[in-house]
């Protein structure tokens, strides 16, 4: 069953760290069955506090999504994200 990683950027702390993150993420996707469905496009907040950006990526399963998220390559890139902004991230199983 497909699964989706959803990241919500709530607040930017350091733009240069985010730019480092964005440049390091693409190689972490190589050879993985991932499909980016949305990435920082125009969005409308319906409920809750406004967010700065949204990313939605599709994986074949929760296990594949978690494997990518926990991979050494992504974890190294994510250190820039942790310093660069406040994010909320979830993995949700599709229907």
Secondary structure as UniProt FT lines:
FT   STRAND          3..12
FT   HELIX           15..29
FT   TURN            30..31
FT   STRAND          34..39
FT   STRAND          53..59
FT   HELIX           62..69
FT   HELIX           72..84
FT   STRAND          85..93
//
